[in-house]
Protein backbone atom coordinates (compact mmCIF):
# COMPACT_ATOMS: atom_id res chain seq x y z
CA UNK A 1 0.00 0.00 0.00
CA UNK A 2 1.17 3.52 -0.82
CA UNK A 3 2.13 5.41 2.35
CA UNK A 4 1.67 8.74 0.62
CA UNK A 5 -1.91 7.82 -0.22
CA UNK A 6 -2.51 6.74 3.37
CA UNK A 7 -1.23 10.02 4.78
CA UNK A 8 -3.13 12.01 2.14
CA UNK A 9 -6.38 10.27 3.09
CA UNK A 10 -5.82 10.79 6.81
CA UNK A 11 -4.93 14.46 6.31
CA UNK A 12 -8.05 15.00 4.20
CA UNK A 13 -10.17 13.58 7.03
CA UNK A 14 -8.93 16.08 9.62
CA UNK A 15 -10.93 19.18 8.50
CA UNK A 16 -14.15 17.15 8.23
CA UNK A 17 -13.51 15.62 11.64
CA UNK A 18 -13.16 19.05 13.22
CA UNK A 19 -16.57 20.06 11.88
CA UNK A 20 -18.39 16.81 12.65
CA UNK A 21 -16.91 15.70 15.98
CA UNK A 22 -19.18 17.97 18.05
CA UNK A 23 -22.09 16.18 16.37
CA UNK A 24 -20.59 12.83 17.36
CA UNK A 25 -20.39 13.97 20.97
CA UNK A 26 -23.99 15.20 20.73
CA UNK A 27 -25.15 11.81 19.41
CA UNK A 28 -23.42 9.99 22.25
CA UNK A 29 -24.89 12.34 24.85
CA UNK A 30 -28.43 12.05 23.44
CA UNK A 31 -28.10 8.25 23.30
CA UNK A 32 -27.01 8.08 26.94
CA UNK A 33 -29.80 10.39 28.05
CA UNK A 34 -32.29 8.16 26.22
CA UNK A 35 -31.26 5.33 28.54
CA UNK A 36 -28.98 3.29 26.26
CA UNK A 37 -26.04 1.52 27.89
CA UNK A 38 -22.50 2.21 26.75
CA UNK A 39 -22.37 -1.22 25.07
CA UNK A 40 -25.61 -0.52 23.19
CA UNK A 41 -24.33 2.86 22.05
CA UNK A 42 -21.05 1.40 20.78
CA UNK A 43 -22.85 -1.43 18.96
CA UNK A 44 -25.33 0.98 17.36
CA UNK A 45 -22.59 3.31 16.14
CA UNK A 46 -20.37 0.55 14.80
CA UNK A 47 -23.14 -1.17 12.82
CA UNK A 48 -25.49 1.62 11.73
CA UNK A 49 -22.88 4.39 11.35
CA UNK A 50 -25.36 7.07 10.28
CA UNK A 51 -25.59 9.90 12.78
CA UNK A 52 -28.65 11.79 11.52
CA UNK A 53 -30.83 8.70 11.17
CA UNK A 54 -29.68 7.45 14.58
CA UNK A 55 -30.98 10.65 16.16
CA UNK A 56 -34.29 10.22 14.34
CA UNK A 57 -34.55 6.60 15.48
CA UNK A 58 -33.77 7.49 19.08
CA UNK A 59 -36.41 10.20 19.09
CA UNK A 60 -39.04 7.83 17.70
CA UNK A 61 -38.13 5.05 20.14
CA UNK A 62 -38.55 7.56 22.95
CA UNK A 63 -42.19 8.06 21.92
CA UNK A 64 -42.88 4.32 21.50
CA UNK A 65 -43.59 4.62 17.77
CA UNK A 66 -44.44 1.45 15.82
CA UNK A 67 -41.28 -0.35 14.53
CA UNK A 68 -42.35 -0.12 10.87
CA UNK A 69 -42.62 3.66 11.17
CA UNK A 70 -39.16 3.83 12.73
CA UNK A 71 -37.73 1.88 9.79
CA UNK A 72 -39.61 4.00 7.24
CA UNK A 73 -38.50 7.24 8.88
CA UNK A 74 -34.86 6.17 8.96
CA UNK A 75 -35.12 5.20 5.30
CA UNK A 76 -36.45 8.68 4.52
CA UNK A 77 -33.48 10.30 6.24
CA UNK A 78 -30.98 7.93 4.63
CA UNK A 79 -32.48 8.24 1.15
CA UNK A 80 -29.63 10.59 0.33
CA UNK A 81 -27.22 7.66 0.56
CA UNK A 82 -28.91 6.09 -2.46
CA UNK A 83 -28.07 9.29 -4.32
CA UNK A 84 -24.52 9.27 -2.94
CA UNK A 85 -23.88 5.71 -4.11
CA UNK A 86 -25.27 6.45 -7.57
CA UNK A 87 -23.19 9.62 -7.92
CA UNK A 88 -19.92 8.11 -6.73
CA UNK A 89 -20.12 4.90 -8.78
CA UNK A 90 -18.39 6.43 -11.80
CA UNK A 91 -15.49 7.45 -9.57
CA UNK A 92 -14.92 3.94 -8.16
CA UNK A 93 -15.45 1.81 -11.25
CA UNK A 94 -11.91 0.49 -10.83
CA UNK A 95 -12.70 -0.93 -7.36
CA UNK A 96 -13.36 -4.66 -7.06
CA UNK A 97 -16.79 -5.90 -5.89
CA UNK A 98 -15.50 -6.43 -2.34
CA UNK A 99 -13.84 -3.02 -2.30
CA UNK A 100 -17.07 -1.39 -3.47
CA UNK A 101 -19.03 -3.14 -0.71
CA UNK A 102 -16.63 -1.75 1.91
CA UNK A 103 -16.60 1.65 0.22
CA UNK A 104 -20.39 1.88 0.37
CA UNK A 105 -20.41 1.00 4.08
CA UNK A 106 -18.03 3.90 4.74
CA UNK A 107 -19.97 6.26 2.43
CA UNK A 108 -21.11 8.83 4.95
CA UNK A 109 -21.58 12.49 4.04
CA UNK A 110 -17.96 13.73 4.40
CA UNK A 111 -16.60 10.60 2.71
CA UNK A 112 -18.79 11.25 -0.32
CA UNK A 113 -18.00 14.97 -0.47
CA UNK A 114 -14.23 14.61 -0.19
CA UNK A 115 -14.03 11.59 -2.51
CA UNK A 116 -15.91 13.37 -5.29
CA UNK A 117 -13.80 16.50 -4.83
CA UNK A 118 -10.61 14.47 -5.09
CA UNK A 119 -11.73 12.65 -8.21
CA UNK A 120 -13.00 15.78 -9.94
CA UNK A 121 -9.76 17.62 -9.19
CA UNK A 122 -8.00 15.02 -11.38
CA UNK A 123 -6.37 13.25 -8.44
CA UNK A 124 -6.48 9.49 -8.17
CA UNK A 125 -9.28 8.14 -6.05
CA UNK A 126 -7.56 4.95 -4.97
CA UNK A 127 -8.83 2.38 -2.52
CA UNK A 128 -5.85 3.16 -0.28
CA UNK A 129 -6.80 6.84 -0.04
CA UNK A 130 -10.47 6.00 0.36
CA UNK A 131 -9.83 3.54 3.19
CA UNK A 132 -7.38 5.87 4.94
CA UNK A 133 -9.98 8.63 4.95
CA UNK A 134 -12.92 6.37 5.80
CA UNK A 135 -11.32 4.33 8.58
CA UNK A 136 -9.83 7.44 10.19
CA UNK A 137 -13.24 9.06 10.27
CA UNK A 138 -14.93 5.84 11.42
CA UNK A 139 -12.52 5.24 14.30
CA UNK A 140 -12.56 8.80 15.62
CA UNK A 141 -16.35 8.95 15.27
CA UNK A 142 -16.69 5.95 17.58
CA UNK A 143 -14.40 7.56 20.14
CA UNK A 144 -16.28 10.86 20.17
CA UNK A 145 -19.64 9.13 20.53
CA UNK A 146 -18.30 7.20 23.52
CA UNK A 147 -17.01 10.44 25.06
CA UNK A 148 -20.42 11.99 24.56
CA UNK A 149 -22.09 8.97 26.16
CA UNK A 150 -19.74 8.98 29.16
CA UNK A 151 -19.82 12.70 29.87
CA UNK A 152 -23.23 13.55 28.40
CA UNK A 153 -25.07 13.01 31.68
CA UNK A 154 -22.92 15.68 33.26
CA UNK A 155 -24.32 18.17 30.77
CA UNK A 156 -27.94 17.07 31.02
CA UNK A 157 -30.16 17.45 27.97
CA UNK A 158 -27.83 18.76 25.21
CA UNK A 159 -30.82 20.10 23.27
CA UNK A 160 -31.62 22.43 26.15
CA UNK A 161 -28.29 24.12 25.39
CA UNK A 162 -29.12 24.39 21.69
CA UNK A 163 -26.42 21.89 20.72
CA UNK A 164 -28.75 20.17 18.25
CA UNK A 165 -28.09 23.08 15.87
CA UNK A 166 -24.70 21.42 15.21
CA UNK A 167 -26.41 19.01 12.81
CA UNK A 168 -27.69 21.88 10.69
CA UNK A 169 -24.32 23.62 10.68
CA UNK A 170 -22.59 20.36 9.77
CA UNK A 171 -24.74 19.75 6.68
CA UNK A 172 -24.62 23.38 5.59
CA UNK A 173 -20.83 23.14 5.57
CA UNK A 174 -20.98 20.09 3.30
CA UNK A 175 -23.42 21.76 0.91
CA UNK A 176 -21.33 24.94 0.69
CA UNK A 177 -18.31 22.82 -0.18
CA UNK A 178 -19.91 22.17 -3.59
CA UNK A 179 -20.82 25.80 -4.32
CA UNK A 180 -18.42 26.01 -7.27
CA UNK A 181 -20.23 23.21 -9.13
CA UNK A 182 -22.50 23.84 -12.10
CA UNK A 183 -26.24 24.14 -11.22
CA UNK A 184 -25.44 24.41 -7.51
CA UNK A 185 -27.51 27.49 -6.66
CA UNK A 186 -30.82 26.60 -8.39
CA UNK A 187 -30.58 23.03 -7.10
CA UNK A 188 -30.00 24.17 -3.53
CA UNK A 189 -32.80 26.73 -3.71
CA UNK A 190 -35.24 24.13 -5.08
CA UNK A 191 -34.25 21.62 -2.40
CA UNK A 192 -34.52 24.20 0.39
CA UNK A 193 -37.94 25.47 -0.71
CA UNK A 194 -39.35 21.96 -1.23
CA UNK A 195 -37.91 20.67 2.04
CA UNK A 196 -39.21 23.62 4.06
CA UNK A 197 -42.65 23.35 2.49
CA UNK A 198 -42.76 19.60 3.10
CA UNK A 199 -41.68 20.09 6.71
CA UNK A 200 -44.71 22.31 7.29
CA UNK A 201 -47.29 20.24 5.40
CA UNK A 202 -45.96 16.65 5.51
CA UNK A 203 -43.66 16.62 8.52
CA UNK A 204 -40.28 15.24 9.53
CA UNK A 205 -38.32 13.26 8.43
CA UNK A 206 -40.06 13.02 5.03
CA UNK A 207 -39.07 16.57 4.16
CA UNK A 208 -35.48 15.34 3.74
CA UNK A 209 -36.35 12.97 0.88
CA UNK A 210 -38.82 15.40 -0.69
CA UNK A 211 -36.21 18.14 -0.73
CA UNK A 212 -33.67 15.79 -2.30
CA UNK A 213 -36.11 14.72 -5.02
CA UNK A 214 -36.95 18.35 -5.82
CA UNK A 215 -33.25 19.12 -6.23
CA UNK A 216 -32.84 16.13 -8.56
CA UNK A 217 -35.76 17.21 -10.73
CA UNK A 218 -34.46 20.76 -11.07
CA UNK A 219 -30.88 19.63 -11.76
CA UNK A 220 -32.09 17.15 -14.40
CA UNK A 221 -34.18 19.83 -16.11
CA UNK A 222 -31.36 22.38 -16.40
CA UNK A 223 -29.11 22.43 -19.49
CA UNK A 224 -25.83 20.59 -19.24
CA UNK A 225 -22.70 22.62 -18.64
CA UNK A 226 -19.29 21.96 -20.19
CA UNK A 227 -17.90 18.55 -19.24
CA UNK A 228 -14.90 18.80 -16.88
CA UNK A 229 -11.59 17.37 -17.97
CA UNK A 230 -10.71 14.20 -16.15
CA UNK A 231 -7.80 11.84 -15.99
CA UNK A 232 -8.22 8.24 -17.12
CA UNK A 233 -9.61 5.96 -14.39
CA UNK A 234 -6.77 4.89 -12.08
CA UNK A 235 -6.08 1.30 -11.22
CA UNK A 236 -7.13 0.03 -7.82
CA UNK A 237 -4.55 0.46 -5.10
Buried (B, 14 or more C-beta within 10 A) or exposed (E): EBEEBBEBBBEBBEEBBEBBBBBBBBBBBBBBBBEBEBEBBBEBBEEEBBBBBBBBBBBBBEEEBEEEEBEBBBBBBBBBBEBBBEEBEEBBEBBEEEBBEBBBEBBBBBBBBBBBBBBBEEEBBBBBBBBBBBBBBBEBBBEBBBBBBBEBEEBEEBEEEEBBEBBEEBBEBBBEBBEEBBBBEEBBEBBBBBBEBBBEEEEBBBBBBBBBBBBBBBBEEEEEEEEEEEEEBBEBB
